[in-house]
Amino acid sequence: MNREVLHIGVFAVIVLCWLAFGGIFLFRKKPPQTSERMRDRRSVVGIGLQGLSYPFVWLIRRERFTSIMPLSPSIELALAVMTVALGVVSVWMIWSAVRALGKQWSLAARVVEDHKLVMEGPYRFVRHPIYTGMLGLLLATGLSLSYWSILLLAVIVFGIGTAVRVHSEEKLLQGAFGSDWNAYVRRVPAILPLWPRLR
C-alpha cells in the first residue's frame, strides 16, 4: 500500500466534502420571505465559535500526506476509510437537514410564522443534525490534516459554540411548541446518542 497516495486520496475527498458543504448553502433554493415571530441574536456567538474551530485543523497541519500517528498499514487504511466515510456522511446529514427545514433554516436561531416542528429526515435521529454533520466534518478534516492535540482543541471550541447555539434554539422551540417539544427532547438526543441532554 502506497501510504502517500492513500493520504492524497483522503485529502481530495475531504476537499470535495467542503466544496459540497459550501454548495449546500450557496446554491440552495431560496425560500420566500417569512415573517419572524422570535429570534435570538446571541446564537450568532455560537456559530462564530463553531466557525472558529475549523481554521485550527486547516491551518495547523502536520507534514503533508502523513498519518495522524504511527500506525500499522491495516489500521492506517481503516482510519482512512473511516475518515472518508465520516466526511461523506456528515455532508449528507447537513444536506438532508437543510432540505427538511426548508424556509425555516436560518443562520441565527429564530421561529418564523407557521413554524413547524421538523421531526423527519435526520431529525428522527438527532435534534440538531446540521451540528452533528459540522462536527463530523471537523473530525474528518482534523484526522486528514492536523495533530491530535489541535483536533482536540478544535472540538472543545466547537463544543462550546454548539452549546450556545443549542441553548438559544431550544429555548425558542420550547416556547413555540411546549409539550410537543418536551416529548421530542425526551425521545431524541441533541447531537449524538452519547450526548443526549445538551440543553
Contacts in CASP RR format, 6 or more apart in sequence:
PFRMAT RR
TARGET T0000
AUTHOR 0000-0000-0000
METHOD contacts of the structure
MODEL  1
MNREVLHIGVFAVIVLCWLAFGGIFLFRKKPPQTSERMRDRRSVVGIGLQ
GLSYPFVWLIRRERFTSIMPLSPSIELALAVMTVALGVVSVWMIWSAVRA
LGKQWSLAARVVEDHKLVMEGPYRFVRHPIYTGMLGLLLATGLSLSYWSI
LLLAVIVFGIGTAVRVHSEEKLLQGAFGSDWNAYVRRVPAILPLWPRLR
1 73 0 8 1.000
1 76 0 8 1.000
1 77 0 8 1.000
3 65 0 8 1.000
3 66 0 8 1.000
3 67 0 8 1.000
3 73 0 8 1.000
3 76 0 8 1.000
4 65 0 8 1.000
6 76 0 8 1.000
6 77 0 8 1.000
6 80 0 8 1.000
7 64 0 8 1.000
7 65 0 8 1.000
7 66 0 8 1.000
7 67 0 8 1.000
7 80 0 8 1.000
7 144 0 8 1.000
8 65 0 8 1.000
10 80 0 8 1.000
10 83 0 8 1.000
10 84 0 8 1.000
10 144 0 8 1.000
11 65 0 8 1.000
11 144 0 8 1.000
11 145 0 8 1.000
13 84 0 8 1.000
13 87 0 8 1.000
13 88 0 8 1.000
14 83 0 8 1.000
14 84 0 8 1.000
14 87 0 8 1.000
14 140 0 8 1.000
14 141 0 8 1.000
14 144 0 8 1.000
14 145 0 8 1.000
17 87 0 8 1.000
17 88 0 8 1.000
17 90 0 8 1.000
17 91 0 8 1.000
17 137 0 8 1.000
17 140 0 8 1.000
18 137 0 8 1.000
18 141 0 8 1.000
20 91 0 8 1.000
20 95 0 8 1.000
21 91 0 8 1.000
21 94 0 8 1.000
21 137 0 8 1.000
24 91 0 8 1.000
24 94 0 8 1.000
24 95 0 8 1.000
24 98 0 8 1.000
25 98 0 8 1.000
28 98 0 8 1.000
31 102 0 8 1.000
31 103 0 8 1.000
32 103 0 8 1.000
34 103 0 8 1.000
34 112 0 8 1.000
34 113 0 8 1.000
34 114 0 8 1.000
35 112 0 8 1.000
35 113 0 8 1.000
36 110 0 8 1.000
36 111 0 8 1.000
36 112 0 8 1.000
36 113 0 8 1.000
37 110 0 8 1.000
37 111 0 8 1.000
37 112 0 8 1.000
37 113 0 8 1.000
37 115 0 8 1.000
37 176 0 8 1.000
38 110 0 8 1.000
38 111 0 8 1.000
38 172 0 8 1.000
38 176 0 8 1.000
39 108 0 8 1.000
39 109 0 8 1.000
39 110 0 8 1.000
39 111 0 8 1.000
39 172 0 8 1.000
40 108 0 8 1.000
40 109 0 8 1.000
40 110 0 8 1.000
40 168 0 8 1.000
40 169 0 8 1.000
40 171 0 8 1.000
40 172 0 8 1.000
41 108 0 8 1.000
42 164 0 8 1.000
42 168 0 8 1.000
43 108 0 8 1.000
43 109 0 8 1.000
43 164 0 8 1.000
43 165 0 8 1.000
43 168 0 8 1.000
43 169 0 8 1.000
44 107 0 8 1.000
44 108 0 8 1.000
45 161 0 8 1.000
45 164 0 8 1.000
46 160 0 8 1.000
46 161 0 8 1.000
46 162 0 8 1.000
46 164 0 8 1.000
46 165 0 8 1.000
46 168 0 8 1.000
47 107 0 8 1.000
47 108 0 8 1.000
47 161 0 8 1.000
47 165 0 8 1.000
48 161 0 8 1.000
49 157 0 8 1.000
49 158 0 8 1.000
49 159 0 8 1.000
49 160 0 8 1.000
49 161 0 8 1.000
49 164 0 8 1.000
50 131 0 8 1.000
50 134 0 8 1.000
50 157 0 8 1.000
50 158 0 8 1.000
50 159 0 8 1.000
50 161 0 8 1.000
50 162 0 8 1.000
50 165 0 8 1.000
51 158 0 8 1.000
52 157 0 8 1.000
53 138 0 8 1.000
53 154 0 8 1.000
53 155 0 8 1.000
53 157 0 8 1.000
53 158 0 8 1.000
53 159 0 8 1.000
54 138 0 8 1.000
54 141 0 8 1.000
54 154 0 8 1.000
56 146 0 8 1.000
56 150 0 8 1.000
56 151 0 8 1.000
56 153 0 8 1.000
56 154 0 8 1.000
56 157 0 8 1.000
57 138 0 8 1.000
57 141 0 8 1.000
57 142 0 8 1.000
57 145 0 8 1.000
57 146 0 8 1.000
57 150 0 8 1.000
57 151 0 8 1.000
57 154 0 8 1.000
58 141 0 8 1.000
58 145 0 8 1.000
58 146 0 8 1.000
60 146 0 8 1.000
60 147 0 8 1.000
60 150 0 8 1.000
61 145 0 8 1.000
61 146 0 8 1.000
62 68 0 8 1.000
62 145 0 8 1.000
62 146 0 8 1.000
62 147 0 8 1.000
67 76 0 8 1.000
67 79 0 8 1.000
68 79 0 8 1.000
68 142 0 8 1.000
68 143 0 8 1.000
68 146 0 8 1.000
68 147 0 8 1.000
68 148 0 8 1.000
68 151 0 8 1.000
69 148 0 8 1.000
71 79 0 8 1.000
79 143 0 8 1.000
82 143 0 8 1.000
83 140 0 8 1.000
83 143 0 8 1.000
83 144 0 8 1.000
84 140 0 8 1.000
86 136 0 8 1.000
86 137 0 8 1.000
86 139 0 8 1.000
86 140 0 8 1.000
86 143 0 8 1.000
87 136 0 8 1.000
87 137 0 8 1.000
87 140 0 8 1.000
89 133 0 8 1.000
89 136 0 8 1.000
90 132 0 8 1.000
90 133 0 8 1.000
90 134 0 8 1.000
90 135 0 8 1.000
90 136 0 8 1.000
90 137 0 8 1.000
90 140 0 8 1.000
91 133 0 8 1.000
91 137 0 8 1.000
93 122 0 8 1.000
93 129 0 8 1.000
93 130 0 8 1.000
93 132 0 8 1.000
93 133 0 8 1.000
94 129 0 8 1.000
94 130 0 8 1.000
94 133 0 8 1.000
94 134 0 8 1.000
94 137 0 8 1.000
96 121 0 8 1.000
96 122 0 8 1.000
96 129 0 8 1.000
97 121 0 8 1.000
97 122 0 8 1.000
97 123 0 8 1.000
97 129 0 8 1.000
97 130 0 8 1.000
98 105 0 8 1.000
98 130 0 8 1.000
100 118 0 8 1.000
100 120 0 8 1.000
100 121 0 8 1.000
100 122 0 8 1.000
100 123 0 8 1.000
101 118 0 8 1.000
103 112 0 8 1.000
104 112 0 8 1.000
104 115 0 8 1.000
104 116 0 8 1.000
104 118 0 8 1.000
106 112 0 8 1.000
109 165 0 8 1.000
109 168 0 8 1.000
109 169 0 8 1.000
109 172 0 8 1.000
110 172 0 8 1.000
111 172 0 8 1.000
111 173 0 8 1.000
111 176 0 8 1.000
115 176 0 8 1.000
117 173 0 8 1.000
117 176 0 8 1.000
117 177 0 8 1.000
117 180 0 8 1.000
117 181 0 8 1.000
117 184 0 8 1.000
119 184 0 8 1.000
119 188 0 8 1.000
122 129 0 8 1.000
122 132 0 8 1.000
123 129 0 8 1.000
123 188 0 8 1.000
124 188 0 8 1.000
125 188 0 8 1.000
125 189 0 8 1.000
126 132 0 8 1.000
126 188 0 8 1.000
126 189 0 8 1.000
126 190 0 8 1.000
126 191 0 8 1.000
126 192 0 8 1.000
127 166 0 8 1.000
127 170 0 8 1.000
127 184 0 8 1.000
127 185 0 8 1.000
127 188 0 8 1.000
127 189 0 8 1.000
127 190 0 8 1.000
127 191 0 8 1.000
128 162 0 8 1.000
128 165 0 8 1.000
128 166 0 8 1.000
128 169 0 8 1.000
128 190 0 8 1.000
128 191 0 8 1.000
131 162 0 8 1.000
131 165 0 8 1.000
131 166 0 8 1.000
131 191 0 8 1.000
132 191 0 8 1.000
132 192 0 8 1.000
134 158 0 8 1.000
135 155 0 8 1.000
135 158 0 8 1.000
135 159 0 8 1.000
135 162 0 8 1.000
135 191 0 8 1.000
135 192 0 8 1.000
138 151 0 8 1.000
138 154 0 8 1.000
138 155 0 8 1.000
138 158 0 8 1.000
139 151 0 8 1.000
139 155 0 8 1.000
142 150 0 8 1.000
142 151 0 8 1.000
142 154 0 8 1.000
143 151 0 8 1.000
146 154 0 8 1.000
162 191 0 8 1.000
162 198 0 8 1.000
163 198 0 8 1.000
166 190 0 8 1.000
166 191 0 8 1.000
166 198 0 8 1.000
166 199 0 8 1.000
167 199 0 8 1.000
170 181 0 8 1.000
170 185 0 8 1.000
170 199 0 8 1.000
173 181 0 8 1.000
174 181 0 8 1.000
174 182 0 8 1.000
175 181 0 8 1.000
177 184 0 8 1.000
185 199 0 8 1.000
189 195 0 8 1.000
189 196 0 8 1.000
190 196 0 8 1.000
190 197 0 8 1.000
190 198 0 8 1.000
190 199 0 8 1.000
191 198 0 8 1.000
END
